Amino acid sequence: MRRANRCGKPTRIFNGSAVGVVHAPKMERRIMGLLVWAAVAGTLPASGADRGEAIYRKLCAECHGPGGEGVDGKADHPLRGKLAVPALASKIERTMPEDNVGACVGEDARAVAEYIHRAFYAPGTQGESARPRLARLTVPQVRNSVADIIADFRGGSGRLPGPERGLTGQYFGRRGFNGEKEAAGKDKFKRVDPGVWFDFGTGFPSLPEGVVFPAKDEFSIRWEGGILAPVTGEYEFMVETRNGAMLWVNNHDWEGGHLIDARVAANNASRKESGRIFLVGGRIYPIQLEFFKYKEVEASIRLSWKPPQGVLEPVPTRVLTPHWTQETMVVNTPFPADDRSAGYERGTAVSPEWLEAVTDAAMETADYVTGHLNDLAKVKKEDSPGAREKKIRDFAMDFVERAWRCDFPGERRAELAEQLLGKGGSVKRLVCFALSSPRFLYPAATEPEGDWAVASRLALALWDSVPDQRLRDAARQGHLSTREEVAKEAWRMIHDARARAKLNGFFEHWLELDRAAQVSKDRKRFPQFSPGVLADLRTSLDLFLEDVVWSEASDYRRLLLDDGLFLNRRLAEIYGAPAPDDGFARISLPAQGRAGVVTHPYLLTSFAYHDNTSPIHRGVFLTRHIVGMRLKPPPEAIKFEDSRFDPHLTMREKVTELTRNQSCMGCHATINPLGFSLEHFDAIGRWRAREKEKPIVSKGEFIDSTGTEVKLSGARDLAVYAAESPVAQAGFVAQLFDHVAKQPVEAYGPETLDRLWVSFTRSGFKIRDLLVEMAVTQALGSGLSSPLSAQR
Amino acid sequence: MNKRRDFLSKLGLSAAALPFVAGLPACMAASAGRKQRIVFLFSPNGTIPWEFWPGVEGTDFPLKRILQPLTPFKDRLLVLQGIHNQVGGDGDRHMRGMSCLLTGTELFPGNIQGGSDTPAGWAKGISIDQELKNFLQGREETRTRFGSLEFGVAVPNRADPWTRMCYAGPNQPVAPVDDPRQMIRKLYGQVKDRETVSSVIDDVREELGRVSRKLGAGDRALLDQHLSLVRDMERQLEQAAKEKPGSAYPMPEIDPDIELVNDNTPRISRMQIDLLVNALANDMARITTLQYMRSVGQARMSWLGIEEGHHGLSHEPDGNAAAVEQLIRINEWFCGELAYLVKRLAETPEPGSDGSMLDHTLVVWLNELGKGNSHTLEDIPFVLVGGKSHGFRTGRSLMFNKVAHNRLWLTLAHAMGHPLGTFGTAIHCEGGPLQLG
């Protein structure tokens, strides 16, 4: 392997699972054995192999196909999975064949399990899948890359905000945003405000000692700083004032780049002016609000926003920072959604709509660049036409290098410049070409192997973006050749707003957060529930996730086991907790048996019906995402119709009734007990002791993917199981990896998951460390198995 | 509903007989058969009266320095002296000069303070261009894609009573588009972008092929699919280039890299005029405005060797010969841009009809002040050019006796077949339309 030499070690670092096992502590070794069964089983002469195959052909192949690939209309999904042989046998025994359960039990089931496990079921048995597939950039990757390519010409992006929150307010005693210089600033002052929601009545803002505003009916204020857009989407900003105001968001063009121009007021009447702007999530954008009162009686100003899927509310303090920040180029072009059928966004398909969007985005960027050419190319007024032309040419070639994640040797650069900017060429055309080119869109297809490819993969893994200046320097100087060097860069890059955004994207998928967009609740049963409450719950969840991941411990287990909730006053009242003083605070609720994300009301609310809980939705989510098991789609779609049941039944009783059929129980034997374990939490996630006057029954048991029976008495038992079970941990690792690499973990070799899991356990389940480990794995992993890399 | 058609049908006349109906008022006949357009062209900060006004009435009048660029079109001119903006109320004269110019009505009391007088807000009513647009858009035979287009040149992107002359209604200023690239996107959507795309598509196709050859078969499938989509797109672009709907006249070339900076104003001005004529030729609108800078605009006309800002210069007293000379040249430049517009209209044959586009287009030159240093709203330098189809008798200098400018807008409305009783503040409409026919 070529990579071995680059890592400076004589052999592959993780040459199959054996290496991992040797170094693993005793307990881990046992688990490892389980996880790597596939590799071992494949090498053993399995007894009864022929018999297994014969039974499979006779009883299974009709629906699953001779190679387990599935048969349309019978078993749509290929027989692939991660169950170990005993669990697989147990599952076959309990559920197969669907029309004749009981026909394949005991030794027969075991033989079939051994056969299919070895032949095609287990990871790594499918030769062609054990490598990354060619993928295009995903939509977020396109947006982030373009933003960062341009940001690099302005000093980069991704800096995390300091601890201070709010906006810097400069107050002036005159309407024109200036104070008297002679008076040593007696008619002006500066302070940090938590937000902008002021009613000054007929008076002034409260003046600090020594400050005097000279005129009784005029003053002005300028607020400035940064605003964090938590998610990607369209934001509506609203200024409500009786006076004059102007708002700029993500635009440093004070002359014309405002979002809202509400300077002209008539009759001192209060009015609302709003503007919309599309922002990419996880970034901080410059914001400035100017306000003035002049010869008017009253003064008031309020700045609100409506984030995507949020509600109109005063811009909260937690998203504001009082410090200056650079503007970001945001691609506004709407894109068709990426494929998410595998549970994470990936760039595995192209379509005419996608090509159109890519082309429009390239054009939009080209327009932005030409509109900001002097700024980006650092052209100065005094530059001669020749000097200007040279700067623009240099800028243009730098742009291409950044977009293509490479650098051109001097001659090649000059040649390309001539080709792209020579006769008939324009910067606009060049930008359009650079971003339409496969060199931009397919990083894996075009990278020449080497430090630049490592840099490219590392930036995609941690930021979904292009390498920044420091990473480019490292690549240019050949400082990405060893694992240590790459890890060092990864650790630097993780302390960046883009790494946080990337992880937030994972939570979005892992916790299916987009479900909440469609949530509404029965007004009679839940009169206190509103879109505002839902928005607060989302904030509560975001604060919790951030607190867990970016604290020193960064402990995966706390994600599942924390017994507290972040609550503000409104939520505290609903969820039976003492009210915090101000804003959101973490409040411990041990009596309710809360358990991290498992019982977070935002999730409990979105995995529920509008008037009742839904143990099935909850159970499916828990099975797939929290305990790391796979489910196939239901053999027939059965709608839950509440009216069909005896109204005295509890939800648990109804679901049990609905799924009692053998063909359902194949999956519902797992789904139901997991879902039932959360029955103490109603459809908006409040703790409850009873349903319909009957005490809640949250007990149950299921057989996990190792074949072990797990008994649960409620949500916390489930959370403890997920926190401690290697299978669940490995499930988390695999899902995170999918999101980081946009490739299934199996593509990096059958041993990769084990290795990552081992390092996860050794780090004390630090999510941050795991992320770094994954990024390094992806960066150093071989690229595509192309004819070229095969030659090396 | 179409009242005129109802009226004719009551008389037993079909629409086909229209051109042969005799004895109808000129304005009605004109509006029925022929295409009529109006272009309002604004330049700021007043003029230098003695180098502007001919000083005599009638058909035999001299063109002073500022109007010299219009010499080739002297017989198409109406120079209208003695028309005053009589709208009073809140706001300084620049503000009222600008925001009451096309609206003919007062400003709301507000919080925007000018150089003198009381602070004010937006105008209280619709502007004549928007009024006429609504009128034309309300009738099927005169409806166009946009109805009106608002062009700008070097207009600062700030919304206040000095930068807005067009109003869709009370408190509803309409912003001009001063970026030719934005305007071409508005007019031609992605057609222009498509041209850039067409020009890079070859290169993209080649790159895809080159990259694809290096890949294994499994991975190549995705790129090959991409390649075939690019080929489809190329075919569609070729097809679209052949068809170009609604473009009797090809769109003008716009430098995609042009920057909106002061020194590029002359180039931007010509681009905007070319686009304007093009949009009219392709019948995308019948009403257009072209606003240079803004009231109190501080354009530095370095291309004339003038480094001082326009508004600053306009405050200089009449005795400052150097300043006056520069102001004359500034206004001459504006007139030159007007003349270029007129020339473009004159040399473009009217699509689907006889004569030139100028025959069917009335160009109205506006200013928010009569004179810069006195800030007078009297003797606003109004010049009309073209407009044969509007029924005006051109090639004349006219001197009115202190008439309110609202009456000029009434005249235009009547000429367009929209016989308004009043426009703007009613008291300023006394006397009705002016006799220009």
Interface residues (C-beta under 8 A of the other chain):
Chain A: E128 R133 L134 A135 R136 R175 N243 G244 D253 E255 G256 G257 H258 D261 R263 V264 A265 A266 N267 N268 F292 K293 Y294 K295 E296 T348 A349 V350 S351 P352 L355 E356 T359 D360 M363 A366 D367 T370 G371 L373 N374 G424 S426 V427 K428 R429 C432 F433 S436 S437 P438 R439 L441 Y442 A445 T446 L784 S785 S786 P787 L788
Chain B: F108 P109 G110 N111 I112 Q113 T118 P119 G121 W122 P156 N157 R158 A159 D160 P161 N171 R181 Q190 D193 T196 V197 S199 V200 D203 V204 E207 L208 V211 K214 L215 G216 G218 D219 L222 L223 Q225 H226 L229 V230 D232 M233 P256 D257 E259 L260
